[in-house]
């Protein structure tokens, strides 16, 4: 994606100076008077001017103008979005070639939308070009085909953001910077259209004052009389504007005031020239007067000579000569008189022309002074805005540096975590190796122990057998010894035992005793060997238990290492997500340097889901939002009426009642907020509007409420539901951008939309259009309340959609009940309830 520095635009005359000019484009982008691209731009500009002049309402010129721009640039689709300063978002005003999904994305840009590149470019005063748009996962599908290039071109008037132009091409057409430069000047006509429609809305900034009238042409100098031609008037002194060197190019507003001052100075030069001509004419008149007086004196002298001449014949000739001279003097006096009259008439005309010229010049001079004052004010405002911009830029830079430092810290932490992960992984692998070695050692030790235990058991059994045999032999020896003792006793008792037998017996006894001692020694050795084998077996079991405990410890350490490894991986992934461009902190980026690619802003978080509707159960009845408790007393037979004072807890106080109809008294404070609370709680019963006071009500028909900021999709659904399909809608609001977006969306659905900016236009449209639905914005104050009250006289009564104002307008509706004509049309409350319970006509269902 690339960006193009914002080109200059035609601001209002009193607008602040434009920012410093951008560097000139490359030679291939320059447009010369004979360049075909320049001619194409001139044709487009002329076409846009003709479209603006040929439409009655400025909003009707957007779509033809957009089609002309698309045809000139050979783009497949495009859109014009206007900037809503109140809610800081772009709203779709006109589109050509967009898909339904594209219209949905551009209908409200910045109000929780997922793609805000047009708004981003408008705030940064940058035109963005997005190449291969269909392959960019951050760019939504705006057209049915494969989008190749998307251009987001901001529209500004001086320092005031007006909107954004979105152009889309499909393959193989690629939109380049040269194409954007080509439409730079023609887009000024589009900017004028946007300014014109903004001036139509109430409270909008007024446009620049009309240009100063051109200096009147100097009055024609009267021809000098034939007898005495006037000398040529001296040439006027050159004006300072003519003699001064040409000033360097300036911003638009400064150039406009310089042109005005030049016109005023030229007019002053003309005035000086006319003053000099008047002075010359006066001198000529004085000279003619002197000649006339001299002719009169000569005539008198001739008359005196004629009277003094003698009547004789010699004087007849002289008398005739005197009479001839007298006649010539009289003719000369008559000629001089005629010339004097002409000179006086010319002087009068010059004086009148000079007076008119002076009045015009004074008016032009006053206007130029006013323009200069406005220019100084706008220059001061520009300086203030520039200071704020520099301060904001410094804050953005600081925030960006902080974010970059945080990113660097995060990256360092990520690297540390990666190193820690590697270390833990190596330790885990070493632990696994140790575990395998210990397991092998344990298996080997277990096998050795089992083998040794088997050998020991075998030796123990052998020793036990030997001990049993030794015990048996011992018992036999003991039995033999007893037998010997018995034989000795018998021999002794027989008193004659031989000594040999005794000695033999003693020898055998000693032998047997030695044998018993040997057997006892062997038995003790076998017992000791058995005990040693038992101790060895016990040691092998303890060693197996120690090895098992060591194995369990190794396994526990391995589990800890795996948990640490998973935690390190999670931390690394979290840091990778935080440091990625798509999830970076939403710090407003500074404008990128020339030739540097711009990064798409982060996608905003999705808007929170609306609260779930509350289930309304209870006895059916009519709910009236009013502070007057008389409604319950005048209920028709068989109709249950519950009057609730509007408030934040109106839903809780409505417990036990399932509304079948809701009547809203617009003269009750907070009534519209109460209806909005019921709608938010899930109450879908039809609502009816009225203005009630003193037991009577002015019935206004079906109605519903539209909250701010105006959501285009919700309004489209409400209008189509109220009109039972495509119909006629009249809007009365000063919210230009939001209502243009609604108009564009409903036009695609086949609904005719007429827009009014004040009560006079609205009342005229009500009589001509006979609309199905009327949307009234109460921000217009008393004018909007008057339009709402006038709906009672429209036949049939249209459905009403009300946009509440920030300040409750209940008092303005109460003032309507003081009008005698409206009071005469008011009906009793009982009749109002009966009319509401009958329900509206099929084509007048409330939103």
Buried (B, 14 or more C-beta within 10 A) or exposed (E): BBBBBBBBBBBBBBBBBBBEEEEEBEEEBEBEEEEEBBEBBBEBBEBBEEBBEEBEEBBBBBBBBBBBBBEBBEBBBBBBBBBBEEBEBBBBBBBBBBBEEBBBBBBBBBBEBEBBBBBBBBBBBBBBBBBBBBEBEBBBBBBBBEBBBBBBBBBBBBBBBBBBBBBBBBEEBEBBBBBBBBBBBBBBBBBBBBBBBBBBBEEBBEBBEEBBEEBBEBBEBBEBBEEBEBEEBEEBEEBEBEEEEEEEEEBBBBEBBBBBBBBBBBBBBBBEBBBBBBEBBBEBBEBBBEBBEBBBEBBEBBBEBBEEBEEEEEBEEEBEBBBEBBEBBBEBBEBBBBBBEBBBEBBEBBBEBBEEBBEBBEEBBEBBEEBEEBBEEBBEBBEEBBEEBEEEBEEBEEBBEEBEEBBEEBBEEBEEBBEBBEEBBEBBEEBEEBBEEBEEEBEEBBEEBEEBBEEBBEBBEEBEEBBEEBEEBBEEBEEEBEEBEEBBEEBEEEEEBEEEEBEEBEEBBEEBEEBBEEBEEBBEEBEEBBEEBBEBBEEBEEBBEEBEEBBEEBEEBBEBBBEBBEBBEEBBEBBEEBBEEEEBEEBBBBBBEEEEEBEBBBBBEEEEEEEEEEEBEEEEBBBBBBBBEBBBEBBEEEBEBBBBBBBEEBBEEBEEBBBBBBBBBBBBBBBBBBBBBBBBBEBEBBBBBBBBBEBBBBBBBBBBBBBBBBBBBEBBEBBBBBBBEBBBBBBBBBBBBBBBBBBBBBBEEEBBBBBBBBBEBBBEBBEEBEBBBBBBBBBBBBBBBBBBBBBBEBEEBBBBBBBBBEEBBBEBBBBBBEEEEBBEEBBEBBBBBBBBBEBBEEBBBBB
